[in-house]
């Protein structure tokens, strides 16, 4: 009996030993196969021995004309809060103070963190427990997050925070400055609005791919690397914008909006010789790194996307077009009467100019009646010139100056303005459109029309692109100035510059006396355009505009200022926009080194 039991025990010991030897044999074979036999390829090791890395292809930079970085991409992490993290239940974590502590560390709003930890969130009708908070590229913050998320952290423990997702973070060193021109990059990495959208393909980088085989400790076996595609960084886009000019105009615009309690405002600075925009300020603005915190309507660049009636600023364009067509000359006179009112097509038109006026006086005193009379002359058919239809000559003159069509500036969302075909005009149209009513323009169109006068009649395409270079500095694309046409002759433009100086001359009784500069002569025109509300004009809603050219004797810059809905005592272009122009033009002129063209005694206070 004992012999039989020993035989049975010996049998089962052999079975057990056989099983153990078989198991270790399988493991040994697999190790040998992995390291010595199986070649890398599609039938290579399973997921446990396979790993991928995707090196970031950073988005290209956006720089100003002097190489100052306006937007750039750096490596960072996305921060999420996970309400189901079991570590949140640990006694060492104080759920009441953790969100506030984390908000200070991440530099975000405390309410956002409180909502992320404690709020109820849904997606597609289902409860979600993970909430995106922000993007972080600051290495110091990421190091502290890592240290305080470690299980070994004894104090100030952070739980419920996921920051494992790497990404390219868009950084804006100047904050909200130039936000409407730059646009922003959404969470999918796509450019939205502005330069980011228009040049998205040039700016976008391409992530690399490294596919590797690793050992049991997740260390790469470099000699068996499967794929190594390097990351490609995006191109750098250089703008015509001057960061210092942009600072000057945004500061002044903010002060003007606050002073006059206005809704919004625009300041444009254009080089009249090349069409380059040196500055483009629109307020209110937003932070491109936190674009989701504002109404999406605020993302639009109103300098190119908002159509508005320019008011009397259109009178200078009207006079210039009439001079070009030979309808009038500098000595032509108009009798605007002494009653201060003129009836045409059954509608009254009021004025503050009286008696006999010339084109110079029409501009200096901003005569409505005188301009309307010029408009009627321009609207007459001219069959000999191929314009047999009523109103056609005036419509074609407006189109030649760039109204009713997009300028082609390299920004997303540009509008064409509103210039109806002459077949839709009424009898009253020529007397109102020439005053800046019944026609709508964008700020960039209006500024460019004045730049055309300053440039001797050559109409340049407005541009914000200077050049595109590769990440390593090789030229990719140069942007040369582009001539769109010559609607005015040099003689007409010289005459207009002379007459428009009277607008800023106190001795001539001009409406823009407050636009006069100490160092430079200025040619320009005010405009006070009524804003239609529910299809009707009222006495409370205005756009106050001034467009100035300086130095008037040798033009370099055209600057447009529009303040929307100023509240309070002043609402006209002469009282609101003209002094804002003066506040920026003198400083910009000196910064750019533009030679003064006024004598010393004229500059004395």
LUMGUSE-105276 format. One record per residue (C-alpha): residue in one letter; x, y, z. Coordinates in steps of 0.5 Angstrom, whole numbers, padded with zeros to 4 digits, always signed. Example, Ala and Ser with C-alpha at 12.3 -4.5 7.8 and 13.67 -1.06 7.14 Angstrom:
# residues 2
A+0025-0009+0016 S+0027-0002+0014 
//
This chain:
# residues 605
X+0000+0000+0000 X+0005+0005+0002 X+0009+0003-0005 X+0003+0005-0009 X+0002+0011-0005 X+0009+0013-0007 X+0008+0011-0014 X+0002+0016-0014 X+0006+0022-0011 X+0012+0021-0016 X+0007+0021-0022 X+0004+0028-0020 X+0010+0031-0018 X+0013+0029-0025 X+0006+0032-0028 X+0007+0038-0024 X+0015+0039-0026 X+0013+0038-0033 X+0008+0043-0033 X+0013+0048-0030 X+0018+0046-0035 X+0013+0047-0041 X+0011+0054-0038 X+0018+0056-0038 X+0020+0053-0044 X+0014+0057-0048 X+0017+0064-0044 X+0024+0062-0047 X+0022+0061-0054 X+0018+0068-0054 X+0024+0072-0051 X+0028+0068-0056 X+0023+0070-0062 X+0022+0077-0060 X+0030+0079-0060 X+0033+0074-0064 X+0028+0071-0069 X+0022+0075-0071 X+0024+0081-0076 X+0021+0088-0075 X+0015+0089-0080 X+0007+0088-0080 X+0008+0082-0076 X+0012+0085-0071 X+0011+0084-0063 X+0004+0086-0060 X+0002+0092-0057 X+0006+0091-0051 X+0012+0091-0055 X+0010+0097-0059 X+0010+0104-0058 X+0009+0110-0062 X+0011+0117-0061 X+0009+0124-0065 X+0014+0129-0065 X+0010+0136-0065 X+0011+0140-0072 X+0010+0147-0069 X+0006+0152-0072 X+0010+0158-0076 X+0011+0164-0072 X+0007+0171-0074 X+0012+0177-0074 X+0011+0184-0075 X+0015+0188-0080 X+0021+0189-0076 X+0021+0181-0074 X+0018+0182-0067 X+0014+0176-0065 X+0006+0177-0065 X+0004+0170-0065 X+0008+0163-0064 X+0007+0156-0062 X+0011+0152-0056 X+0010+0145-0054 X+0005+0145-0048 X+0000+0140-0045 X-0008+0141-0044 X-0011+0141-0037 X-0017+0137-0036 X-0021+0136-0029 X-0023+0128-0028 X-0029+0128-0023 X-0028+0121-0022 X-0021+0121-0020 X-0021+0116-0014 X-0016+0120-0011 X-0021+0126-0010 X-0024+0121-0005 X-0017+0121-0001 X-0018+0125+0006 X-0011+0129+0004 X-0015+0132-0001 X-0019+0138+0001 X-0025+0139-0004 X-0027+0145-0002 X-0020+0149-0003 X-0017+0144-0008 X-0020+0148-0014 X-0018+0155-0011 X-0011+0153-0010 X-0011+0150-0017 X-0014+0156-0020 X-0008+0160-0017 X-0003+0155-0020 X-0006+0155-0027 X-0008+0163-0027 X-0015+0162-0029 X-0021+0164-0026 X-0023+0161-0020 X-0031+0160-0022 X-0028+0156-0028 X-0024+0151-0023 X-0030+0150-0018 X-0035+0149-0024 X-0030+0143-0027 X-0029+0140-0020 X-0037+0140-0018 X-0041+0142-0024 X-0046+0138-0028 X-0043+0137-0035 X-0047+0134-0041 X-0045+0132-0048 X-0049+0129-0053 X-0055+0129-0048 X-0050+0124-0043 X-0047+0126-0037 X-0039+0127-0038 X-0034+0127-0032 X-0028+0130-0035 X-0028+0138-0037 X-0023+0142-0041 X-0020+0147-0037 X-0014+0151-0040 X-0008+0150-0044 X-0001+0151-0041 X+0006+0152-0044 X+0010+0154-0038 X+0015+0149-0036 X+0015+0151-0028 X+0007+0150-0028 X+0008+0143-0031 X+0013+0141-0027 X+0009+0143-0020 X+0003+0140-0023 X+0008+0133-0024 X+0011+0134-0017 X+0004+0135-0013 X+0000+0130-0017 X+0006+0124-0015 X+0003+0119-0010 X+0010+0121-0006 X+0007+0128-0005 X+0006+0129+0002 X+0003+0136+0002 X-0001+0140-0002 X-0003+0134-0006 X-0007+0135-0013 X-0012+0130-0015 X-0017+0130-0021 X-0012+0133-0026 X-0010+0130-0032 X-0005+0133-0036 X-0002+0128-0041 X-0004+0130-0047 X+0001+0134-0051 X+0000+0139-0056 X+0002+0146-0059 X+0000+0152-0055 X-0001+0158-0059 X+0003+0164-0055 X+0001+0171-0056 X+0007+0176-0052 X+0003+0182-0053 X-0004+0179-0050 X-0010+0182-0054 X-0006+0187-0058 X-0008+0186-0066 X-0012+0180-0064 X-0017+0182-0070 X-0012+0182-0075 X-0008+0175-0072 X-0014+0171-0071 X-0014+0165-0067 X-0012+0157-0067 X-0018+0153-0064 X-0017+0147-0060 X-0017+0143-0067 X-0011+0146-0069 X-0014+0150-0075 X-0013+0158-0076 X-0020+0162-0075 X-0021+0169-0077 X-0015+0174-0079 X-0008+0172-0081 X-0009+0165-0078 X-0014+0163-0082 X-0012+0166-0089 X-0005+0163-0088 X-0007+0157-0085 X-0004+0152-0090 X+0003+0156-0089 X+0003+0156-0082 X+0001+0149-0080 X+0006+0144-0078 X+0006+0137-0079 X+0007+0132-0073 X+0013+0127-0074 X+0012+0119-0073 X+0017+0115-0069 X+0014+0107-0069 X+0019+0103-0065 X+0020+0096-0061 X+0021+0096-0054 X+0023+0091-0049 X+0019+0089-0043 X+0021+0095-0039 X+0019+0100-0045 X+0026+0102-0047 X+0027+0102-0054 X+0031+0097-0058 X+0034+0103-0063 X+0036+0098-0068 X+0029+0095-0069 X+0026+0102-0070 X+0020+0101-0075 X+0019+0108-0078 X+0022+0115-0076 X+0019+0121-0080 X+0021+0128-0077 X+0016+0133-0075 X+0016+0139-0080 X+0015+0146-0077 X+0010+0151-0081 X+0013+0157-0084 X+0014+0164-0081 X+0009+0170-0084 X+0012+0177-0083 X+0006+0182-0083 X+0007+0190-0085 X+0004+0192-0079 X+0009+0195-0074 X+0008+0193-0067 X+0010+0200-0064 X+0005+0203-0069 X+0000+0198-0067 X+0001+0200-0059 X+0000+0207-0060 X-0006+0207-0064 X-0009+0202-0059 X-0008+0206-0053 X-0011+0212-0056 X-0017+0208-0059 X-0018+0206-0052 X-0018+0212-0049 X-0022+0215-0054 X-0028+0210-0053 X-0027+0211-0046 X-0027+0219-0046 X-0033+0219-0051 X-0037+0213-0048 X-0037+0210-0055 X-0039+0203-0057 X-0033+0201-0061 X-0028+0204-0066 X-0023+0203-0071 X-0016+0206-0073 X-0012+0205-0079 X-0005+0207-0081 X-0003+0206-0089 X+0003+0207-0093 X+0000+0211-0099 X+0006+0209-0103 X+0005+0201-0102 X-0002+0200-0099 X+0002+0197-0093 X-0002+0197-0087 X+0002+0199-0081 X-0003+0199-0076 X-0010+0196-0076 X-0014+0197-0069 X-0021+0195-0067 X-0024+0195-0060 X-0027+0192-0056 X-0022+0186-0057 X-0021+0179-0054 X-0015+0175-0052 X-0014+0170-0058 X-0011+0165-0052 X-0018+0165-0049 X-0023+0166-0055 X-0028+0162-0052 X-0030+0167-0046 X-0033+0172-0051 X-0039+0173-0056 X-0036+0170-0062 X-0039+0176-0066 X-0033+0180-0062 X-0028+0175-0066 X-0030+0179-0073 X-0025+0185-0075 X-0030+0191-0076 X-0025+0195-0080 X-0026+0190-0086 X-0033+0186-0084 X-0037+0192-0082 X-0041+0196-0087 X-0043+0203-0085 X-0045+0210-0088 X-0039+0214-0088 X-0042+0221-0088 X-0039+0227-0090 X-0032+0224-0091 X-0035+0222-0098 X-0035+0229-0100 X-0028+0229-0101 X-0028+0223-0106 X-0034+0226-0109 X-0030+0233-0111 X-0024+0229-0113 X-0028+0225-0118 X-0032+0231-0121 X-0025+0234-0122 X-0023+0228-0126 X-0029+0227-0130 X-0028+0235-0132 X-0035+0236-0129 X-0032+0242-0125 X-0025+0245-0124 X-0022+0249-0118 X-0026+0256-0119 X-0033+0253-0121 X-0038+0256-0116 X-0045+0254-0113 X-0050+0258-0110 X-0053+0254-0104 X-0057+0260-0102 X-0058+0263-0096 X-0064+0260-0093 X-0060+0254-0090 X-0064+0249-0094 X-0065+0246-0101 X-0071+0242-0103 X-0070+0237-0109 X-0075+0231-0110 X-0079+0233-0105 X-0074+0232-0099 X-0070+0238-0096 X-0063+0238-0095 X-0060+0243-0090 X-0053+0246-0090 X-0049+0251-0085 X-0046+0254-0092 X-0049+0260-0095 X-0048+0264-0101 X-0043+0262-0107 X-0038+0257-0105 X-0033+0254-0109 X-0030+0247-0108 X-0025+0249-0103 X-0031+0252-0099 X-0035+0246-0100 X-0030+0242-0097 X-0028+0246-0091 X-0035+0248-0089 X-0037+0241-0091 X-0043+0244-0095 X-0049+0239-0096 X-0052+0243-0102 X-0046+0244-0106 X-0044+0237-0106 X-0051+0235-0108 X-0051+0239-0114 X-0044+0236-0116 X-0047+0230-0115 X-0053+0231-0120 X-0048+0234-0125 X-0044+0227-0125 X-0050+0223-0125 X-0052+0226-0132 X-0051+0221-0138 X-0045+0222-0142 X-0047+0218-0149 X-0040+0220-0152 X-0036+0217-0146 X-0040+0210-0147 X-0045+0212-0141 X-0052+0213-0144 X-0056+0211-0138 X-0058+0216-0132 X-0053+0216-0126 X-0049+0211-0129 X-0043+0216-0129 X-0043+0217-0122 X-0044+0209-0121 X-0038+0208-0125 X-0034+0213-0121 X-0035+0210-0115 X-0033+0203-0117 X-0027+0206-0120 X-0025+0209-0113 X-0026+0202-0110 X-0033+0202-0107 X-0038+0196-0108 X-0032+0191-0108 X-0027+0188-0104 X-0020+0191-0103 X-0017+0184-0103 X-0013+0185-0097 X-0011+0178-0094 X-0016+0178-0088 X-0022+0173-0087 X-0029+0176-0087 X-0028+0182-0092 X-0034+0185-0094 X-0035+0189-0101 X-0039+0195-0098 X-0046+0197-0101 X-0046+0200-0107 X-0053+0199-0111 X-0053+0198-0119 X-0055+0205-0122 X-0061+0202-0125 X-0064+0201-0117 X-0062+0209-0116 X-0068+0214-0114 X-0068+0221-0116 X-0065+0223-0109 X-0059+0218-0110 X-0054+0222-0113 X-0056+0228-0108 X-0055+0223-0102 X-0050+0218-0104 X-0045+0224-0105 X-0046+0226-0098 X-0044+0219-0095 X-0052+0217-0094 X-0055+0211-0098 X-0048+0208-0099 X-0044+0204-0094 X-0037+0202-0094 X-0032+0199-0090 X-0026+0203-0086 X-0021+0199-0090 X-0024+0202-0097 X-0025+0209-0094 X-0018+0209-0092 X-0015+0206-0099 X-0019+0212-0103 X-0016+0217-0099 X-0009+0214-0100 X-0011+0214-0107 X-0011+0221-0107 X-0005+0222-0103 X-0001+0217-0108 X-0002+0221-0114 X-0008+0217-0116 X-0005+0210-0116 X-0010+0206-0112 X-0006+0200-0109 X-0008+0194-0106 X-0009+0194-0098 X-0004+0189-0096 X-0002+0186-0089 X+0003+0181-0092 X+0010+0183-0092 X+0013+0176-0094 X+0013+0169-0092 X+0020+0165-0090 X+0021+0158-0088 X+0022+0156-0081 X+0030+0156-0082 X+0029+0163-0085 X+0029+0161-0093 X+0025+0166-0097 X+0018+0162-0099 X+0014+0168-0102 X+0015+0176-0102 X+0009+0180-0103 X+0011+0186-0108 X+0006+0192-0108 X+0000+0192-0113 X-0003+0197-0117 X-0011+0196-0118 X-0012+0202-0122 X-0011+0210-0123 X-0018+0213-0122 X-0015+0220-0121 X-0009+0224-0125 X-0003+0227-0121 X-0006+0234-0122 X-0013+0232-0119 X-0009+0229-0113 X-0005+0235-0112 X-0011+0240-0113 X-0015+0236-0107 X-0009+0236-0103 X-0009+0243-0103 X-0016+0244-0102 X-0016+0239-0096 X-0011+0242-0092 X-0016+0248-0091 X-0021+0243-0087 X-0016+0243-0082 X-0014+0250-0082 X-0017+0254-0077 X-0016+0260-0081 X-0021+0257-0086 X-0026+0255-0082 X-0025+0248-0083 X-0029+0243-0079 X-0023+0239-0077 X-0019+0244-0074 X-0017+0239-0068 X-0014+0235-0073 X-0008+0240-0074 X-0001+0238-0072 X+0005+0241-0070 X+0010+0238-0074 X+0006+0236-0080 X+0001+0239-0085 X-0005+0235-0086 X-0010+0234-0091 X-0017+0231-0089 X-0024+0231-0088 X-0029+0229-0083 X-0035+0225-0083 X-0041+0225-0078 X-0045+0219-0081 X-0052+0217-0078 X-0053+0210-0076 X-0060+0207-0079 X-0064+0204-0073 X-0070+0200-0075 X-0069+0203-0082 X-0069+0210-0080 X-0064+0215-0078 X-0065+0218-0071 X-0061+0224-0067 X-0057+0219-0062 X-0053+0214-0066 X-0047+0217-0071 X-0041+0214-0073 X-0035+0220-0072 X-0030+0219-0078 X-0024+0223-0080 X-0019+0221-0085 X-0012+0225-0085 X-0006+0225-0090 X+0000+0227-0088 X+0005+0231-0089 X+0000+0234-0094 X+0006+0237-0098 X+0010+0230-0099 X+0004+0225-0097 X+0007+0218-0093 X+0001+0216-0089 X-0007+0216-0089 X-0010+0215-0082 X-0017+0213-0081 X-0021+0214-0075 X-0028+0212-0074 X-0031+0212-0067 X-0038+0209-0067 X-0044+0211-0063 X-0040+0217-0058 X-0045+0219-0052 X-0045+0225-0049 X-0044+0233-0051 X-0040+0231-0057 X-0041+0226-0063 X-0038+0229-0069 X-0032+0227-0073 X-0029+0234-0072 X-0030+0234-0064 X-0029+0226-0063 X-0025+0223-0069 X-0020+0229-0071 X-0017+0230-0064 X-0016+0222-0064 X-0012+0223-0071 X-0008+0228-0068 X-0006+0224-0062 X-0003+0219-0066 X-0001+0222-0072 X+0004+0226-0069 X+0007+0221-0065 X+0007+0216-0071 X+0011+0221-0075 X+0016+0222-0070 X+0017+0215-0069 X+0018+0213-0076 X+0023+0219-0078 X+0018+0223-0083 X+0021+0229-0084 X+0017+0235-0081 X+0014+0240-0086 X+0012+0246-0082 X+0016+0252-0080 X+0019+0252-0073 X+0015+0259-0072 X+0008+0255-0074 X+0010+0249-0069 X+0010+0254-0063 X+0005+0253-0058 
//
